[in-house]
Amino acid sequence: MTESARPDDGDRVPLEPPSAAESVSAALGSAARRAGLDPSKHSSTGAAVWAAMGGWRGILESVLPSLAFVVLFTVTIDPETRQGNLPLSLGVSVGLALVFTIARLLAKSPPSAAIGGLVATAAAALLTLFTGRGQDNFVFGFFTNGAYGAAFLVSVLVSWPLIGLIAGYLLGEGTSWRADKRRRRVYTWLSLGWAALFFARLVVQLPLYFAGDVTALGTLKIIMGLPLFAPMVAVTWLAVRALSPRRES
């Protein structure tokens, strides 16, 4: 291109950087899509929920390490000390998480979920061995639930509900949903529902932690995990799909 053919600087329209809300929306939406929530791939609610849970592999990775710890700890409880065999219980739990991680690596599937689970399981095991208290195996879960619950609640308080940010990215709408009062109200209630789920886990499980009831604590952790997560995903998915504008195929 010759010098005369070059456009004048005044003709150039500078690209505006994405807003903070759009950046957060893109990050959350990408995470949701990696977790299996992709409207372009799943037409049914059941398929979306199943994908979000990771299928049978995801369910086993989520449940088995905790279940193994609770069962082994319970059956090895000493009547005098009221403590189970921590090395055995924790060793099997960490071992299962390691097996799941290796299986993902060998299958060349995304190992992020299994690696995250392995790191969390190993860190909790080290803390538990250090303190010698079985209930400390669940401490990191309390912080995780508290952080997620606080994030959803704060997003509602500042009028940027996280469900809206995620849905906006997945549906390719950015933050335009905020102009629709009905959608903004539904996304707000959905975000409050998620915050309530995370805080409910703390309300129910923390008293058992302080009471040192490892068996009841571990059992409720499993019950309040996927069995509550799946219905919340289903309700959220149905609401978002019902509110999404109809598009030409």
N, C-alpha and C positions, 0 to 999 in steps of 0.2 A: 504494500500500500504506500502511495506517495505521500509526501508531506501535506499536499493540498487535500488529499482524500481522507485524511484523518479527521475524525469528528472533533469538534471543539470541546474543550473541557466543560463548557457550560451545558453541552448537550448530554453529558453523562449523568445518569441518575444513580446516586450512591445507594448501595444495598444497605438497608437498615438491619442492624444486628437483632437477633431474636430476643424478645423480652425474657425476663427471668421466669415468668410463668410458663412461656412456651418451652423454655429449656427444661424446666422441671417436668412439664407434660411429656416431652419427648423422652426423657430419661425413664419416667415411670411407665409410659406406654411401651417402650422397648423392653423393659423388664417383664411386663405383663405378656408381651408377645413371645418372649423367650420361654416364659412359663407355660405357654400353650394357649393363651387366650388371644385368638386371632379371628376376628369376624369373617375374614376372607377364606378361612379354612374350615370353619365349623358352622353348619347351618342349624344344628339342633343344640338344645341346652345340655342334653346328656353328653354329647360329644365334647362340648366346651368344658363341662365340669370334669369329665374323665381326663381330658388333656391337662387341665389345671392341677389335678392331683398327680399327674405323671404316670397314669396307668398303673398296672399291677406293680411294676418296678418302683414307681414313686411311692406307692402305698407301703410296700415292704420296707423301703429305705426309711420311711418316716416312722413306722410303727415298731418294727422288729427290735432295733437296738434298745428302745425304752422298755418294750415288753419283756425282753430277755433279762434286763437288769431287775425289773420288778419281781418277776417270777423267781429268779435265782436268789435274790436277796430275801424274799419271803420264805422260801423253803429252807433256807440255811440260817434262819434267825435263832440265836442262842437265847433260851428262856431267861437266863440270868442277866445278860448284858442288853438283851432286846435289840441286838445288832446282827445283821446278816453277814455273810462272807463277802466283804467288799472287793478284795482282789479278784475273786472268781466272777462276781456279778459284773464288775466294771470291765474285766478282761474280755468276757464274752461279748459285752455290748460294743466295746471298741473294735473287737475282732470282726463283728458283723458289719459295722460301718466301713471297715477297711476292705472287706470282701466286696461290698457293693461298689466301692470306689474303683477297685481293680477291675471288676466286671465291666464297668462303664468305659474304662480306659481301653480294655481289650476289645470291646465292641465298637470303639471309636465314636461313641455317642457323647453328647455334651456332659462332661463330668462335674460341672460347677455345683449342681445340687448335692451330689454325693460327696464331693470334696468339702463343701460347706458343712454337711452333716458330720463328716469325719472329724473336722477341726473342732466343731462344737462339742462332739461327744468326747473327744480326747481331752479337751480343755476342762470339761466338767468332771471327767474322771480324775484328772490330776488334782483338781481342787478338792474333790471328795476324799481322795487318798491322803491329802495333806491335813484335812480337818478330822478325818475319821468318822464323819457323819454322813449317813446315806442320803439324807434329804438335800445335802448340798449338791447332789448330782443334777438338781433341777433349778439351781440358782440362775444360771444364764438364761433360762427360759423366762424367768420373771422379768429380767431386764429387757428381753426382746419384746415380750407382750406389752410392757410399759411404754417402750419406745414407739411401737406401732400404734398403740392406742392414743398416745399423746399426739403423734403426727396427724392422725385422722381428726382428732378433736380440734387441734389448733387450726387445721385447714378449714374447718367449718367456721371457727370463730373469726377468721380473717376473710371469710366469704370466697375462698378458693377451694371447695371440697375436692379431696384427692380423687374420688371416683370420677368427677367431671374432667379433671386433668387427664386421667388415664383414658377415659372414653373418647375425649376430644382427639387424642392422638390416634387411637386405634381406628376411629371413624374418619380420619383425615379432615377434621373440622377445626383443629387448633383450639382456640379459646372462644370461638363464636357462640358456643352454647350458653355463655353467660348473659347473652342478650335475650334469652328465652326464660321467662320467670318460672314457667312450669318445669322445665328441665333442670334449672338451677335448684329448685326446691326439691325435686326428686333426688338429685345427686347429693344434696345436703343430707337428706334423711338416710340415704344409703351409706354415706360416710359416717354418720352417727351410729348406724347399725354396726359397722365394722369396729368403730371405737368401743362400742358397748361389748362386743364379743371379746376383744382383747382385755378390757378391764374386768369383765366377768370372770375370766380365767384367774386373774389376780385375786379377786374377792373370794373366790371359792378355794383356791389352792394355797394362798399364803397362810391362813390359819392352820392348815395341816402341816405346812412346813415348820412353823414355830412349835407345833405340838410334837414334831418328830415322827409323824405317822407316814413312813416311807411307802408302805403298801397302798394306802388310800390315796396318797399324793400322786404316786405313779399311775395308779389306775385312772384317776380323774384327769390326769394330763393326757392320757390316751383318748379317753372318752370325749374330752373337750377339744381334741385336735381335729382330725379329719371329719369325724361325724358332725361337727358343727361348721367346719370350714366349707364342706361341700354344699350344704343348703344355702349358705351365704353367697357362695359363688353363683349358684343357680338363680337366686332371687336377683342378684345384681345383674347377671347376664340378661335375664328376661326383661328387667326394667330398662336397661340400656338399649336393648334391641327394639323394645316397644316405642321408645322415644326417638330413635334414630330416624332421620328423614329418609323417605323412600328414594332409592337411586335407580337410574336406568341401568340395566345389565350391560 
